[in-house]
Amino acid sequence: MKFAKTTLAALAAAVTLGVSVQAQAGTTLDAVKAKGFVQCGISDGLPGFSYADSKGQYIGLDVDVCRAVAAALFGDATKVKYTPLTAKERFTALQSGEVDVLSRNTTWTSSRDAAMGLNFAGVNYYDGQGFLVNKKLGVTSAKELDGAAVCIQAGTTTELNLADYFRAGNMKYTPITYDKSDESAKALEAGRCDVLTSDQSQLYAQRIKLAKPDDYVVLPEVISKEPLGPAVRQGDADWFNIVKWSLFAMVNAEEMGVTSANVEDLAKNSTNPDVRRLLGAEGEFGKDLKLPQDWAVQIVKQVGNYGETFDRNVGAGSDLKIARGLNDLWNKGGLQYAPPVR
Amino acid sequence: MQPNANSPRVTGSLLTDPKFRAWIFQILAVIAVIAAGWYLFNNTQHNLNSRGISSGFGFLQQSAGFGILQSLVDYTESDSYARVFVIGLLNTLLVSVLGIVFATLLGFLLGVARLSHNWLISKLATLYIEIFRNIPPLLQIFFWYFAVLRNVPGPRQSLDVGETVFLNIRGLYLPSPTPTEGFWAALAAFIVAAVISIYIGIKAKQRREATGRRFPVLLTTLGLLFGLPTIVGLLFGNPFVWEMPELKGFNFQGGFVVIPELVALTLALSIYTAAFIAEIVRAGIMSVSHGQTEAADSLGLRRGVTLRLVIIPQALRVIIPPLTSQYLNLAKNSSLAAAIGYPDLVSLFAGTVLNQTGQAIETISITMSVYLAISLAISLLMNSYNKRMALVER
């Protein structure tokens, strides 16, 4: 009976322990600090947003969000480990704690906010869904696509928008869904489908990966709003703030004219109170965010301001040559607008 | 003092009673299992709540909103996730059933071929078995889908047979039949023929047992089953109106389409599993000793009768149990469909629906239960068949 008693006691202890551990599960911020790097969920290869360059380094606009978080937190933008995820895998990976932040051209929607337990930390790219077709088809508008076979990536908002668009236009289509965007692109090339639909930025990125990019054209219609941004798990306010403000710092830096070239100089010599607060020369805004005082300096120095990363990855300085458009600053006719640091 | 089972020891307490202790340990084990289960459930619930993730099965009633490539029952985008589940399940069952039928036919053929006395036939069968048994099924699916079916011409350069059947990269387009009055008349004739055939069969058996005279049952019933509906069909005119596939705009419209994803998956699964079935059939046939054939010969049985009444029943006893495992494997391997975008249960429900709703625990547990149910159903069917075929010991 003694044995039985101890077993029972051990069992009871295990159960109570288990419950108490679950009640005070460590925050993401503590866990990230303890392991010394940010685990970042990115896409499985999308030029301009997240893909491996010739040296095997991940680069792109989405990758830069994670690098900014690492720069703010550790003062070192390289302290990031990447997990490439398909569209189907991404939410489960974030929900289960496999990644700390999901920065994978993911559309911010109400159900993802409310039912999936995600928090979107902002919008790092304002996008919209478009269509990529072979020029040979002679199609000039999405309204001529009745009866077409359409390639889509499974488990995306694109799938839903496509159905809505064709239903609204009283048109028919055949959906051909694949898990990976590369598979969809190959299917378009092989002729399994007539049209590839996705966010416009992705279409431009996929197009340059095709064997003959010039044979394909992106149709003018944009059929949806796709605000893409990084997401974190709910119930972790500190971590959410850090990711959110890392992104805002990049946008604010661009607005104030702070660049990777002049940031160190401005941090010491600027007289503009906005710049001084952002760069930690005034106030203790970093400490409030549970970050080092020079968090924004490190972000801009190592990753650049929003305009710099945009140009480098998807804009004029890249192969994609996407115009700033909606992604320009609010005072230049775009939508990028960050709350002030104060 | 001698320990005696019949007289309980007076000095020992209840704790030293082996029977009582056995009970205690069993009760404790049950409590431990329940506690662990409760803990897992509670922990999951707690974590889902603290992260703001919806739970429960209410999502099944929401409308899905996305299109599906192939559905055996009617489907529109406004149908519910529950409907999507049904469509995924039917697509999985379709590919499993097709796979099982083709794998069995091909497997039996190959198994017999490998035992053939013809050197070429037996070596070819061996070669087939050794190649396809040893390549992972996923690679075979990729081979059929990407290497073979991707190289079929586009819709405007379709290969065709007499302008009625078209083959292109989008699939195989066949004319689809719509039944007319003639069809229903022919169907009625077929049912009548079937009833008469059963009656003839029973009468013929009675006569054979009473007088020993045989009646050509097979030929008569075949003649009835095919002849009667044909005559009635001819009287009423064409039983079907054929809807021809036609190139309209981007694709062929109308008719019936077999999508390349289904073809690739069925081909790969049947060819892969057939290699295993062939070996099982060979083992089964070899397990029947040659003495059985000789005994049947000495009784004067004809070759066909020997095969049907002596060899096959005994071989089946050895074949059926491992054959069941192969059927189960095929049904489970059909979930590799997700790799080529065939809308089966895993790709559609555990993939797209999971992603659109974010309810991983619910969708995955439903999907797992379905595979469990399919596998158990196959097992049950095969086990009952096995029981019928098993040796009845007297």
Contacts between the chains, C-beta under 8 A, distances in Angstrom:
chain1	res1	chain2	res2	distance
A	1	B	15	4.6
A	1	B	24	7.6
A	4	B	24	5.7
A	4	B	25	7.2
A	4	B	28	6.1
A	7	B	28	6.2
A	7	B	32	7.9
A	8	B	28	6.7
A	11	B	31	7.6
A	11	B	32	5.8
A	11	B	35	6.3
A	15	B	35	5.8
A	15	B	39	5.8
A	18	B	39	5.5
A	18	B	43	6.8
A	19	B	39	7.6
A	19	B	42	7.5
A	19	B	43	7.9
A	22	B	43	5.3
A	22	B	46	5.6
A	22	B	47	6.9
A	23	B	46	7.8
A	25	B	47	7.8
A	25	B	50	7.9
A	87	B	355	6.8
A	88	B	351	5.2
A	88	B	352	7.3
A	88	B	354	7.4
A	88	B	355	5.0
A	90	B	355	8.0
A	91	B	355	6.5
A	91	B	358	5.2
A	91	B	360	8.0
A	92	B	354	7.3
A	92	B	358	8.0
A	92	B	360	5.0
A	95	B	51	6.6
A	95	B	53	6.2
A	95	B	358	7.1
A	95	B	360	7.0
A	96	B	360	8.0
A	111	B	357	7.9
A	111	B	358	7.8
A	112	B	358	7.2
A	114	B	52	7.4
A	114	B	54	7.9
A	115	B	53	7.2
A	115	B	54	4.2
A	115	B	357	7.0
A	115	B	358	6.0
A	115	B	359	8.0
A	116	B	53	6.1
A	116	B	54	7.6
A	116	B	357	7.9
A	116	B	358	3.3
A	117	B	48	7.6
A	117	B	51	4.0
A	117	B	52	4.0
A	117	B	53	3.7
A	117	B	358	7.3
A	137	B	250	7.3
A	145	B	250	7.8
A	146	B	249	6.4
A	147	B	248	6.5
A	147	B	249	4.4
A	147	B	250	5.1
A	147	B	251	5.7
A	147	B	253	6.6
A	148	B	249	7.6
A	148	B	250	4.6
A	148	B	251	7.3
A	149	B	170	6.1
A	149	B	250	6.6
A	149	B	251	6.0
A	154	B	341	7.5
A	154	B	347	7.1
A	154	B	351	5.8
A	154	B	352	5.1
A	154	B	355	7.2
A	155	B	351	6.3
A	155	B	352	5.1
A	155	B	354	7.5
A	155	B	355	3.0
A	155	B	356	6.5
A	156	B	355	7.7
A	159	B	65	7.9
A	159	B	66	4.2
A	159	B	67	7.4
A	159	B	352	7.1
A	159	B	356	7.8
A	160	B	65	4.6
A	160	B	66	5.6
A	160	B	356	7.4
A	162	B	66	7.8
A	162	B	67	7.1
A	163	B	65	5.7
A	163	B	66	5.3
A	163	B	67	5.1
A	163	B	77	4.2
A	164	B	65	7.2
A	164	B	77	7.8
A	166	B	67	7.9
A	167	B	77	6.1
A	173	B	67	6.7
A	174	B	67	7.7
A	174	B	69	6.4
A	174	B	170	7.7
A	174	B	251	6.9
A	175	B	66	7.2
A	175	B	67	3.8
A	175	B	68	6.7
A	175	B	69	5.6
A	176	B	69	6.1
A	176	B	341	6.3
A	177	B	69	7.0
A	177	B	341	5.3
A	177	B	343	7.4
A	177	B	347	7.8
A	177	B	352	7.1
A	178	B	341	4.7
A	179	B	338	6.8
A	179	B	339	7.8
A	179	B	341	7.6
A	179	B	351	7.3
A	183	B	341	7.4
A	190	B	150	4.9
A	190	B	169	6.5
A	191	B	154	4.3
A	191	B	155	7.8
A	191	B	169	5.1
A	192	B	150	7.2
A	192	B	169	5.6
A	192	B	170	6.9
A	192	B	260	7.5
A	194	B	250	4.8
A	194	B	251	7.8
A	233	B	51	5.5
A	234	B	51	5.2
A	234	B	52	4.1
A	235	B	50	5.0
A	235	B	51	5.4
A	235	B	52	6.6
